[in-house]
Amino acid sequence: MCPLQGAAGYITMGLWTLGMGAIGAAVAGIILANTDLLLSKSETASLEYLEEADLKTVDDEGRSFKAKELWQKNGAVIMAVRRPG
């Protein structure tokens, strides 16, 4: 038996281990990036909370009003988004 065969075997085994570890990390990353396994569950906003929210118009006037004014006379579809931080 040649002494280099033993060293080549260790190098080959190390490369296989490194390759399988990289593949495992990539698969785990793909699964975690595309699922919500580690994310906290969101809470739904109550109507009382939404109707007391302060809103501002984006025109030059910048009028402020409560959100409940949107649906006092007509129906309204509302989506509340909270930025993290």
CNS distance restraints for C-alpha pairs under 8 A (distance, minus, plus):
assign (resid   1 and name CA) (resid   5 and name CA) 7.36 0.50 0.50
assign (resid   2 and name CA) (resid   6 and name CA) 7.67 0.50 0.50
assign (resid   3 and name CA) (resid   7 and name CA) 7.17 0.50 0.50
assign (resid   4 and name CA) (resid   8 and name CA) 6.04 0.50 0.50
assign (resid   5 and name CA) (resid   9 and name CA) 6.03 0.50 0.50
assign (resid   6 and name CA) (resid  10 and name CA) 6.44 0.50 0.50
assign (resid   7 and name CA) (resid  11 and name CA) 6.28 0.50 0.50
assign (resid   8 and name CA) (resid  12 and name CA) 6.02 0.50 0.50
assign (resid   9 and name CA) (resid  13 and name CA) 6.03 0.50 0.50
assign (resid  10 and name CA) (resid  14 and name CA) 6.02 0.50 0.50
assign (resid  11 and name CA) (resid  15 and name CA) 6.14 0.50 0.50
assign (resid  12 and name CA) (resid  16 and name CA) 6.19 0.50 0.50
assign (resid  13 and name CA) (resid  17 and name CA) 6.14 0.50 0.50
assign (resid  14 and name CA) (resid  18 and name CA) 6.06 0.50 0.50
assign (resid  15 and name CA) (resid  19 and name CA) 5.96 0.50 0.50
assign (resid  16 and name CA) (resid  20 and name CA) 6.03 0.50 0.50
assign (resid  17 and name CA) (resid  21 and name CA) 6.07 0.50 0.50
assign (resid  18 and name CA) (resid  22 and name CA) 6.20 0.50 0.50
assign (resid  19 and name CA) (resid  23 and name CA) 6.21 0.50 0.50
assign (resid  20 and name CA) (resid  24 and name CA) 6.03 0.50 0.50
assign (resid  21 and name CA) (resid  25 and name CA) 6.09 0.50 0.50
assign (resid  22 and name CA) (resid  26 and name CA) 6.12 0.50 0.50
assign (resid  23 and name CA) (resid  27 and name CA) 6.18 0.50 0.50
assign (resid  24 and name CA) (resid  28 and name CA) 6.10 0.50 0.50
assign (resid  25 and name CA) (resid  29 and name CA) 6.00 0.50 0.50
assign (resid  26 and name CA) (resid  30 and name CA) 6.16 0.50 0.50
assign (resid  27 and name CA) (resid  31 and name CA) 6.22 0.50 0.50
assign (resid  28 and name CA) (resid  32 and name CA) 6.10 0.50 0.50
assign (resid  29 and name CA) (resid  33 and name CA) 5.91 0.50 0.50
assign (resid  30 and name CA) (resid  34 and name CA) 6.21 0.50 0.50
assign (resid  31 and name CA) (resid  35 and name CA) 6.17 0.50 0.50
assign (resid  32 and name CA) (resid  36 and name CA) 7.09 0.50 0.50
assign (resid  32 and name CA) (resid  37 and name CA) 6.83 0.50 0.50
assign (resid  32 and name CA) (resid  38 and name CA) 7.62 0.50 0.50
assign (resid  45 and name CA) (resid  49 and name CA) 6.47 0.50 0.50
assign (resid  45 and name CA) (resid  50 and name CA) 6.70 0.50 0.50
assign (resid  45 and name CA) (resid  80 and name CA) 7.91 0.50 0.50
assign (resid  46 and name CA) (resid  50 and name CA) 6.35 0.50 0.50
assign (resid  47 and name CA) (resid  51 and name CA) 6.05 0.50 0.50
assign (resid  48 and name CA) (resid  52 and name CA) 6.54 0.50 0.50
assign (resid  49 and name CA) (resid  53 and name CA) 6.73 0.50 0.50
assign (resid  50 and name CA) (resid  67 and name CA) 6.67 0.50 0.50
assign (resid  50 and name CA) (resid  68 and name CA) 7.58 0.50 0.50
assign (resid  50 and name CA) (resid  80 and name CA) 7.95 0.50 0.50
assign (resid  51 and name CA) (resid  66 and name CA) 6.50 0.50 0.50
assign (resid  51 and name CA) (resid  67 and name CA) 4.82 0.50 0.50
assign (resid  51 and name CA) (resid  68 and name CA) 4.33 0.50 0.50
assign (resid  51 and name CA) (resid  69 and name CA) 7.99 0.50 0.50
assign (resid  52 and name CA) (resid  66 and name CA) 5.77 0.50 0.50
assign (resid  52 and name CA) (resid  67 and name CA) 6.18 0.50 0.50
assign (resid  52 and name CA) (resid  68 and name CA) 6.83 0.50 0.50
assign (resid  53 and name CA) (resid  66 and name CA) 5.71 0.50 0.50
assign (resid  53 and name CA) (resid  67 and name CA) 5.51 0.50 0.50
assign (resid  54 and name CA) (resid  64 and name CA) 6.77 0.50 0.50
assign (resid  54 and name CA) (resid  65 and name CA) 5.85 0.50 0.50
assign (resid  54 and name CA) (resid  66 and name CA) 4.85 0.50 0.50
assign (resid  54 and name CA) (resid  67 and name CA) 6.28 0.50 0.50
assign (resid  55 and name CA) (resid  64 and name CA) 5.60 0.50 0.50
assign (resid  55 and name CA) (resid  65 and name CA) 5.44 0.50 0.50
assign (resid  55 and name CA) (resid  66 and name CA) 5.95 0.50 0.50
assign (resid  55 and name CA) (resid  67 and name CA) 6.20 0.50 0.50
assign (resid  56 and name CA) (resid  62 and name CA) 5.79 0.50 0.50
assign (resid  56 and name CA) (resid  63 and name CA) 5.52 0.50 0.50
assign (resid  56 and name CA) (resid  64 and name CA) 4.42 0.50 0.50
assign (resid  56 and name CA) (resid  65 and name CA) 6.49 0.50 0.50
assign (resid  57 and name CA) (resid  61 and name CA) 7.38 0.50 0.50
assign (resid  57 and name CA) (resid  62 and name CA) 4.92 0.50 0.50
assign (resid  57 and name CA) (resid  63 and name CA) 5.45 0.50 0.50
assign (resid  57 and name CA) (resid  64 and name CA) 6.68 0.50 0.50
assign (resid  58 and name CA) (resid  62 and name CA) 5.88 0.50 0.50
assign (resid  65 and name CA) (resid  69 and name CA) 7.16 0.50 0.50
assign (resid  66 and name CA) (resid  70 and name CA) 7.98 0.50 0.50
assign (resid  67 and name CA) (resid  71 and name CA) 7.85 0.50 0.50
assign (resid  68 and name CA) (resid  72 and name CA) 6.26 0.50 0.50
assign (resid  69 and name CA) (resid  73 and name CA) 7.82 0.50 0.50
assign (resid  70 and name CA) (resid  74 and name CA) 7.19 0.50 0.50
assign (resid  70 and name CA) (resid  75 and name CA) 7.52 0.50 0.50
assign (resid  70 and name CA) (resid  76 and name CA) 6.34 0.50 0.50
assign (resid  71 and name CA) (resid  75 and name CA) 4.84 0.50 0.50
assign (resid  71 and name CA) (resid  76 and name CA) 5.35 0.50 0.50
